[in-house]
């Protein structure tokens, strides 16, 4: 059906249709079916003191989240910002291949990212990318942000798009240019942060990170990212954090208590 036909029906049929205008609100197995941007996990707690609450904060930030260590460390950086500068709501946005349900390059499934969001209790929107669809990247992201806005209270607004880039200037420049039309501020909490500080923060979180994808034979998939691996790969002229795409990781946040992973009090409030 076309989008017009779906609108004439008046509601989501629950089948995960490609042109669904209702953000697949009635689809039960969204991870495997959605073809349009949709909420894949919604923060469960309604306590106003809940960190990153999208129900009690009018200022909403959206973190482009891959499931890897850099994305996870960006969440921890946002926790510190929350503590220092005041509260805001947070939504994770993850793009993935519409056919394989895999995050490109990361080699992580959207199911694993849902598991991360559920454990951390942070709202997640999934944006399936269809090859050959003709849609531009900003258009697809606009659809994702529309799905986010639809789940927010009327008085809340997306103010900021957040990225976990570390130091690659051409990537940041591309984001600054291509996403400028989305009318949001762009924030890079980890930009130029020394790797020594990032390693210390990752170790403090106690979250194990496993190499999920690699383009270099020196870094095997399934290897744990540790300080030892960080030092080892530099001997092969590989960026210690794989920032140039040499390897990618999955932050297994579900292996440790939520409060420890985020660095917050045990009751999850701030």
HELIX and SHEET records of a PDB file:
HELIX    1   1 UNK A    3  UNK A    9  1                                   7    
HELIX    2   2 UNK A   30  UNK A   33  1                                   4    
HELIX    3   3 UNK A   69  UNK A   85  1                                  17    
HELIX    4   4 UNK A  110  UNK A  120  1                                  11    
HELIX    5   5 UNK A  137  UNK A  150  1                                  14    
HELIX    6   6 UNK A  169  UNK A  178  1                                  10    
HELIX    7   7 UNK A  180  UNK A  182  5                                   3    
HELIX    8   8 UNK A  195  UNK A  205  1                                  11    
HELIX    9   9 UNK A  227  UNK A  234  1                                   8    
HELIX   10  10 UNK A  253  UNK A  255  5                                   3    
HELIX   11  11 UNK A  258  UNK A  262  1                                   5    
SHEET    1   A 6 UNK A  38  UNK A  41  0                                        
SHEET    2   A 6 UNK A 123  UNK A 129 -1                                        
SHEET    3   A 6 UNK A  89  UNK A  97  1                                        
SHEET    4   A 6 UNK A  59  UNK A  64  1                                        
SHEET    5   A 6 UNK A 157  UNK A 162  1                                        
SHEET    6   A 6 UNK A 185  UNK A 187  1                                        
SHEET    1   B 2 UNK A 102  UNK A 103  0                                        
SHEET    2   B 2 UNK A 108  UNK A 109 -1                                        
SHEET    1   C 2 UNK A 209  UNK A 214  0                                        
SHEET    2   C 2 UNK A 247  UNK A 251 -1                                        
END                                                                             
